[in-house]
Amino acid sequence: MKALIPYKKQNAKSRLSPALSLREREHFVELMLRDVVGSLRKAGVNSIDVLTTPSNGVPSDLGVNILLSEHDLNEAINQYLESVSEPVLIIMADLPMVLPRHISEIVAVEKDLVIVPGKGGGTNVLFIRNPGSFHVRYYDSSFLNHCRIAEEMRQSVHVYDSFLLSTDIDEPHDLIEVMLHGHGLSKAYVDSKFGMEGNGRSRARLELLQ
């Protein structure tokens, strides 16, 4: 089994700009990536590919395979699915609250496709047992898109519903969820900025944005 993590660092997470500067956001997305990779490894997933563009540097010490593409997300991932013959877990890099048990539970499901919906109708995780028999269609209501594609291709589907996995970190109020439910590097960073040990100005700024 392989895991694929789409990753963007350059000018990342613009919707977090009221709470974090550009430099802080770019550092934060790297920490989230590290947490996702760490949970995958703890779940026994060692073949990890990070899909990115040449302008988005992936830390060399992560020990992952770095795949570079200039194509949009859908085209890049669909080309990837055409090139592999083993099951693929596609997980977004902005899911720092993912735990190893989530990964283990998802890959243990005996269905062709496991979908983890994100808030607002997105798709945060896809586990595809037969990558050559499926294609992705992210953006818009991608959860519904992927359900329709599975139906058209006669793929059996399981929806894995999880608050922690549905919470991708896009808006300032999402940082509160990291403080409450997160772990690892991402939580430590958010706590240092906005928690009790953070400076009062940062905490006040986050409170105004809720």
JOVEN-V228864 format. One record per pair of residues at least 24 apart in sequence whose C-alpha atoms are under 6 Angstrom apart, sorted by the first residue. I is the first residue (numbers start at 0). J is the second residue. Records with the same first field share a line. If there is no record, write none. Layout:
# JOVEN-V228864
I->J, J
This chain:
# JOVEN-V228864
0->85, 86, 87
1->46, 47, 87
2->47, 87, 88, 89
3->48, 49, 89
4->49, 50, 89, 90, 91, 92
5->49, 50, 91
6->50, 51, 92
7->55
8->55
9->55
14->170
15->170, 171
30->184, 185
31->93, 95, 185
32->92
34->95
35->95
38->98, 99
41->99
42->99
73->136
77->134
80->130
81->131
86->127, 128, 129
87->126, 127
88->125, 126
89->124, 125
90->124
91->123
93->167, 168
94->167
96->163, 181
97->164
110->155, 156
111->154, 155
112->156
113->156, 157, 158
114->158, 159
115->158, 159
116->142, 165
117->165
118->165
172->209
